Amino acid sequence: MSSKANNSKKKSQQLKRNPKRKTDDEEAELPGKKVRNTVKKNKNHPKHLSSEVTRQTKHTTLKQVKIASNKRQTWQPLSKSSREHLQTMMESVVISILSNSIRENKQIQYHLNFLKKRLLQLCETLKVPPKKPQDLSRVSSLLKMERAQHRANEEGLASLQEETDKMVATIESMTGDIHSLKNKVHVLTSEMFQIDNGVLSLPELSQKSLRAPILQREILTLIPNQNSLLKDLEVLHNSSQMKHILSHINLMFMNLVKSLGVELLALHSPEKMQVLNCSTKLLLLEKMLKSHFPESLKVYGAVMNINRGNPFQKEVVLDSWPDFKAIITRRQKEAETDNLDHYTNAYAVFYKDVNAYRQLLEEHGVINWDQVFQIQGLQSELYDVSKAVADSKQVDVKLASFKAACLPPISTADTSFLMNSSVQLTYLSIADVDLLNQTWSRGGNEQCRRYIANLISCFPSVCVRDDKGNPMSWSMTDQFATMCHGYTMPEHRRKGYNRLVILMLARKLQSQGFPCQGNILDDNTTSINLAKSIHSDFLPCRFHRLILTPPAFSGQVHP
């Protein structure tokens, strides 16, 4: 016993000499002989264990139970969860023991870790009686619950399938409607561009609308005793009181005129300049201008637009009516204007007497000389007279001269080469404004961009687009019913698109009663050859466009 005690003391002294020993070494496996010796030492020296553990050992009684081998055949290895639970319990015990043993906790921890590891290894192969199947009594209820859940899932899937089928049917129906609408649009588009004899055929009005009462008669039917009312009005008009009031008003008017120093006869004298606002007179003027073709074409186009809704807010100024000698169309004074926008601030001129035109130019209020503007016409003296008056006002004048051409009546246009391609024949839209502003020789500025947008919104246009909707070739109409800005993108030229666009736009204009006129620069041989190929008539007169700039805006004007 004394030798064993001496060995234990030597062992503790070695542990004290190596305080930096790693924990991994503590868990290293020891030979079986050393382990047995260590256990014996612990039995002979209970002071290495805590008093609490010693007390628990004293009061613990062990009972050995013998179990027959046939019963052990049904035993199964200890479950993993049980082994993990046992490991947790052992670790907690180790921690509690170590917390009470401060001085020799390393040696104790070494032995306890070894015991824990050894016990866990035994538990891996240890067989124990199987647990009693407590859930077997609930199998029927669990089966019923699973079957109910299965039925609910099947019903949900059936409902989802039904909703999916309905959505598919709806989508198929919408797809069919879309295809049907596309076909109708295609048919309407083809009819729009294939009008027989230049006349647009519209559906007939219903007989019910033709038999509807006139509004005036309908209003009169609401007034009872119409004859009595008329008699009362006549009596009132012829009464002495009414005559006295009228004479008093006339007397007040005469006194007012005299106080202003103006003779009454001067009020009734005709003005030198007249603004033609009467719709009947404007329609009559439209017919009168036809007898003065081709020199009156620009004014004629402007008057036609005035008589068809006046989208560009124009008005007609002339020297006299009905025997006029000079006519100028201009923008209405109440319309909003940009002083730099000579595209919109445009005047069209026609005169029978050049002196009458000069007088209109010189008359106050006919022309707004305080802004940049342009004058258009088809007469030879236009530039000389306009420049003479402009020079007197120190206004700069720039002239551009063009060949003038008119297209004959267009009956058909060959569109067969478009049938087997994805190219679309349509019209311009506001989305194309930036492209048109960049490609127009007169464009590239904000005033031109706004002017093009107004032309697209107000007047006919034709455009050929590719399969992505991008414009390839186009032409549009200006405020004087003139075809302008005919252009084809460079990569799509020499394919017949420009010819098709011009013919289609000409048919559009002719169907609405407009003449098909255009202007071509002398050096634009491509457009001249194209005009000849479609049998255009080159007019004996030339088209003149004058841009007039007052000194205040010198250097700020785009051509």
Summary of the structure (lengths in Angstrom):
residues: 559
radius of gyration: 53.9
end to end distance: 125.1
largest distance: 161.7
contacts: 1416
relative contact order: 0.07
helix: 53%
strand: 14%
